[in-house]
């Protein structure tokens, strides 16, 4: 039962992290996951790929939404090098969906920004990732949505009293063997 996010704190205050030399503000009351993205052709993340933060948002209906700038500067991928899967409309604009692989990096328990050395876990993105063009300011940070959790049969646990979140794979548990 791999834990992709292991009791990551849900902070009450904003904080900053550095991603590829850029200071990035992480706001309070957000669940942060660390990702890398590769083209659909790549069966593992590139060794040079660096993890970047994304907001885990169960109110977001796509698998992953990312700004073109983040795709280029953080993920090291150009949208034109990713196969176009389709398109959606948002606020009257056409947003392209690209074929890509998403990799989730596990955190150390109770640490939001300290990652383990374990290989990242692959998430399926069978309906593509939404890439917003440079003309948009949305999204401020990449957003991993509910579709990523549901389509990959993951389990998200949020403990509000302890202000921690855990995201893990499903476990098959059979309390009774047939008989």
C-alpha atoms as one frame of an Amber mdcrd trajectory, in Angstrom:
protein
   0.000   0.000   0.000   2.341   2.743  -1.137   1.679   6.092   0.428   2.137
   8.748  -2.197   1.555  11.522   0.323   2.256  10.473   3.903   0.590  12.667
   6.524   1.624  15.863   4.750   0.894  18.927   6.853  -1.898  21.243   5.795
  -0.311  24.498   6.978  -2.175  27.349   8.598   0.258  29.899   7.100   1.743
  30.488   3.678   5.306  29.389   3.003   7.815  29.560   0.175   9.753  26.879
  -1.654  12.258  27.184  -4.464  11.573  25.430  -7.756  14.376  25.608 -10.338
  15.625  28.853  -8.807  12.157  30.428  -8.637  10.608  31.350  -5.304   7.119
  29.895  -5.182   4.503  30.789  -2.600   2.487  27.905  -1.188  -0.654  29.202
   0.463  -2.185  28.119   3.735  -4.874  25.429   3.784  -3.650  23.657   0.651
  -2.569  20.055   0.184   0.664  20.015  -1.816   1.901  17.061  -3.864   5.212
  16.899  -5.708   5.141  15.795  -9.337   7.178  15.290 -12.446   5.707  14.934
 -15.922   7.012  13.014 -18.905   5.785  12.436 -22.414   3.470   9.463 -22.886
   6.314   7.675 -24.707   8.562   7.708 -21.621   7.949   4.795 -19.260   9.844
   6.421 -16.406  10.624   9.995 -15.446  13.738  11.502 -16.979  16.723  11.363
 -14.607  17.154  15.133 -15.010  13.503  15.839 -14.087  13.025  17.764 -10.870
   9.882  17.481  -8.797   7.645  20.556  -8.571   4.677  21.382  -6.322   1.064
  20.994  -7.345  -2.102  21.686  -5.377  -4.290  18.643  -4.714  -7.819  19.952
  -5.264 -10.802  17.594  -5.076 -13.007  20.357  -6.483 -11.011  20.363  -9.714
 -12.489  18.043 -12.336  -9.451  17.438 -14.555  -6.584  15.046 -13.928  -3.934
  17.769 -14.059  -4.086  21.397 -15.083  -0.817  23.203 -15.640   0.272  26.557
 -17.033   2.413  26.360 -20.168   5.198  28.246 -18.367   5.328  25.608 -15.612
   5.308  22.803 -18.164   8.300  24.369 -19.935  10.305  25.759 -16.999   9.535
  23.228 -14.265   8.734  20.002 -16.118  11.195  20.672 -18.951   8.620  19.816
 -21.621   7.325  21.836 -24.545   3.598  21.483 -25.234   4.220  21.100 -28.966
   6.249  17.960 -28.197   3.298  16.312 -26.436   0.601  14.651 -28.518  -2.717
  16.538 -28.428  -5.396  14.383 -26.893  -8.338  16.770 -27.271  -9.620  20.081
 -25.973 -12.006  21.556 -23.408 -13.562  24.991 -22.967 -12.939  27.198 -19.950
 -14.279  30.739 -19.691 -14.871  30.778 -23.439 -11.310  29.715 -24.273 -10.218
  26.484 -25.893  -7.723  24.631 -23.687  -5.722  21.809 -25.245  -5.415  18.450
 -23.515  -2.036  16.784 -24.010  -0.991  13.158 -23.586   1.507  12.867 -20.731
   2.564  10.697 -17.815   2.370  12.060 -14.274   4.707  10.877 -11.527   4.015
  11.503  -7.805   7.006  11.813  -5.498   6.512  10.554  -1.950   7.183  12.838
   0.979   8.755  11.971   4.308   5.983  11.470   6.890   4.720  14.755   8.326
   6.830  16.851   5.963   5.272  18.653   3.043   8.452  19.561   1.172  11.009
  16.861   2.068  10.829  14.031  -0.449  11.919  10.405  -0.092  14.420   8.653
  -2.351  11.792   6.132  -3.497  11.032   6.071  -7.212   7.999   8.211  -8.064
   4.620   6.550  -8.507   3.018   6.706 -11.981  -0.462   8.176 -12.304  -2.517
   7.443 -15.358  -3.811  10.455 -17.263  -5.924   8.651 -19.849  -7.906  11.790
 -20.704  -4.856  14.045 -20.968  -3.581  17.023 -18.994  -4.944  20.534 -19.528
  -2.238  23.018 -20.550  -3.142  26.704 -20.268  -1.431  29.036 -22.730   0.866
  31.930 -21.834  -1.954  34.464 -22.262  -3.716  33.058 -19.172  -2.742  33.639
 -15.571  -4.546  30.486 -14.501  -3.511  28.265 -12.822  -1.149  29.941 -10.391
   0.319  26.517  -9.577  -0.340  23.156 -11.230  -3.528  21.498  -9.955  -3.942
  17.761  -9.482  -7.688  17.130  -9.573 -10.226  14.605  -8.405 -10.102  12.736
 -11.722  -6.483  11.746 -10.933  -7.616  10.254  -7.614 -10.720   8.517  -8.987
  -9.253   7.185 -12.245  -6.213   5.796 -10.434  -8.343   4.313  -7.633  -6.404
   6.187  -4.949  -7.542   6.858  -1.401  -7.318  10.375   0.027  -7.580  10.789
   3.784  -7.748  14.257   5.324  -7.502  14.548   9.090  -8.785  18.024   9.849
  -8.059  17.902  13.571  -4.404  17.008  12.936  -4.243  19.070   9.708  -2.590
  16.313   7.670  -3.396  14.549   4.397  -2.496  11.080   3.162  -2.858   9.859
  -0.407  -2.321   6.153  -0.986  -3.008   3.349  -3.366  -5.965   1.079  -2.731
  -5.328  -2.108  -0.806  -7.238  -5.281  -1.368  -8.019  -6.818   1.952 -10.073
  -9.966   2.241 -11.041 -10.530   5.902 -12.572 -13.926   5.120 -11.297 -16.535
   2.781 -14.138 -18.232   0.945 -15.494 -21.287   2.629
